[in-house]
Amino acid sequence: MKHITFRLIEIKDAEFILSLRLNPKKNKFLSPVKNNIKNQERWIEAYKEREKEKQEYYYIIMNEGEQLGVVRLYDFQRDSFSWGSWLLKEGAPAYGAIESALLVYEIGFFKLRFKSSHFDVIKHNEKVIKFHIKFGASVVHKDNEKYYFNIDKNTYSEIKVKYRKFF
């Protein structure tokens, strides 16, 4: 990407992650967490075991050495991966969302070699729903709480042409 890079999270990132997850402007659609740094560190320790087993990858979204946010790739199925826990801090540059989404798909489709991505979004999270639809994802199911999306590698490859200026 032009500006954004990812690096895998470490224990030292617990405070940053917790600050994002505790921000009331950012956590509206996330499962609640307690303001407890030790709990966050323990969660990261457990996650690092899943990372070693190649079951999940949790990244810090970076821009020129600055932490901008977090995103996670998980729920790896035979041909598909899910992604979420996607948070950008307040004041992050506008390209942060687009470039981090592009990088998620680049990793999922071309590095990890999945053929599609499945994920869900809470119905009230209208901004994110519009973002994913604009990005080429399709709603494949819905229930009272969530929309369930899918995007395949071919659709992504077609849509990424539209975003080539971010590469």
Secondary structure as GFF3:
##gff-version 3
##sequence-region A 1 167
A	DSSP	beta_strand	4	8	.	.	.	ID=ss1
A	DSSP	three_ten_helix	11	13	.	.	.	ID=ss2
A	DSSP	alpha_helix	14	22	.	.	.	ID=ss3
A	DSSP	alpha_helix	37	52	.	.	.	ID=ss4
A	DSSP	beta_strand	57	63	.	.	.	ID=ss5
A	DSSP	beta_strand	66	74	.	.	.	ID=ss6
A	DSSP	beta_strand	80	88	.	.	.	ID=ss7
A	DSSP	alpha_helix	95	105	.	.	.	ID=ss8
A	DSSP	pi_helix	106	111	.	.	.	ID=ss9
A	DSSP	beta_strand	116	122	.	.	.	ID=ss10
A	DSSP	alpha_helix	126	134	.	.	.	ID=ss11
A	DSSP	beta_strand	138	142	.	.	.	ID=ss12
A	DSSP	beta_strand	146	152	.	.	.	ID=ss13
A	DSSP	alpha_helix	153	159	.	.	.	ID=ss14
A	DSSP	three_ten_helix	160	166	.	.	.	ID=ss15
###
